Amino acid sequence: MTEENIDVLIVGAGLSGISSAYHLQKYCPTKSFVILEARKSMGGTWDLFRYPGVRSDSDMFTLGYSFKPWPGKKSIADGGTILQYIKDTASENNIDKYVRYQQKATKASWSSEDDRWTIEAELPDGGKKIYTANFIMSCTGYYSYEEGFTPTFKGLEAFKGKIIHPQFWPEGFDYSGKKVVVIGSGATAITVVPAMADKAKHVTMLQRSPTYVASQPAEDKLANMLRVMLPERLAYKITRWRKIIFMASFYRLSKKRPKFVKKLLVGMVRRELGKDYDIKKHFTPTYNPWDERLCAITDSDLFRRIKDGSVSVVTDHIDTFTENGITLRSGEHIDADIVITATGLVLKTAGDAKVVIDGKQIEPHMFMSYKGVMFSDVPNLSMVIGYTNASWTLKADLISYYVCRLINYMDKHNFSYCAPRRNDPTLKEEPFMDFQSGYIQRSLHLLPKRGDKGPWKLCQNYFLDTISLKYSSLKDDSMAFYKAGELYKGIEADA
């Protein structure tokens, strides 16, 4: 069993992992690092998902990195183009040479005596490799790559057709001339439904309840015009901030005046589908905008398919599967050759690796998130979890920059490690995410908590996070710094 000693270990070579590596190289150039990637290639989500029509569900001027302008003409891009963007970023910055593929981090153990983490990585042949590092940057995302969520359906074994979860789309799968039912109404469903309509005989989107859906152009004409008129980086920066301000303003308006925004969104669908379509049943949710994530379609593709008859939307509950389709509670039967279960993700933190501190195994739900970056009583470990109301990479870039600030601060003041401490007796626990989506609600008990006030409050606000993570003091009443050999008052101290 081989061992390698480094300063920083990055787990995951997706959008977040490449961002972390870039920031480390730029702001902590003397620090050694490697990136552990459990799969055979980089890209994370954008390498994993291969279903028809896979694309970003937010614009690429904010899902793209702050330090590398998005080169494509489309602001809503397909998965393959996004994957190439990630690979190009890694190659241009010589980050790809630090990625160790097919090495899955299975256990991370912190020793206060040594001031270091020991990480066990599983190799493809079943062997192990050991890494030791002073700091871990976990960039694994928040869902399992090994399983997707599928509810228990009555009569599923009777169905003689093909059942596919979009997370595990078969390579080269041919659905030409087939009757397809897509179960779900979230971002995956509204993407795959119009994409499959090109070849399928008919596609039915079967949903229990409606989701807010808004159409936006695939290309941003103003952004593309600015590219012609201005230097690339300046044009990108202007467009990026325009998008950030619009997203934040619309989210704030949705929270302040939910009835107005609901009327606006539903009205847009009505104008697309006409007064004779049952908008109330199929596209009018019972919840307020942004209680769940707003779904974006491009160039009205879903609406166009509904109007030309190649796509149907059915709002009902499943009673049972049959040999050739699905019977609904209303008694209606939908014929199907193929069923796509776009029913959600299985949430996990830290890639499901075991985390041990001074011999004691810990679980994420035991702790509280500090600034959305670190966890109470967990030394020298950060985790990237992006925004629910904006692009993931906005938060990922901020977290990477903050960790570099933290590392440089500890070096400057001769500290070996740091850990947030819950030392405010008035601090109250709240759920980690204030979001009603099913995949979040199913897993809240597994996630860390957040506090009701700063720096423990998860604000989901890019402007506030920019101040907190880029410009505020690294020293506060909740962050404890330790020099080598100092006794760490860790998780046992609060027992």
Secondary structure, DSSP 4 states (H G I P E B T S, - for coil): -EEEE-SEEEE--SHHHHHHHHHHHHH-TT--EEEEESSSSS-THHHH--STT-B-SS-HHHHS-SSS----SBSS-BHHHHHHHHHHHHHHTT-GGGEEET-EEEEEEEETTTTEEEEEEE-TTS-EEEEEESEEEE---SEEEEEE-----TTGGG--SEEE-GGGPPTT---TT-EEEEE--SHHHHHHHHHHTTTSSEEEEEESS---EEEE-SB-HHHHHHHHHS-HHHHHHHHHHHHHHHHHHHHHHHHH-HHHHHHHHHHHHHHHH-TTS-HHHHH--SSPTTSSPPEEEETTHHHHHHHHTSEEEEE--EEEEETTEEEETTS-EEE-SEEEE---EEE-SGGG-EEEETTEEE-GGGSBEETTTEETT-TTEEE----SSS-HHHHHHHHHHHHHHHHHHHHHTT--EEEE----TT--EE-S-----HHHHTTGGGSPBEESSTTS-----HHHHHIIIIIS-S--TTEEEE-TTPPP--GGGG-
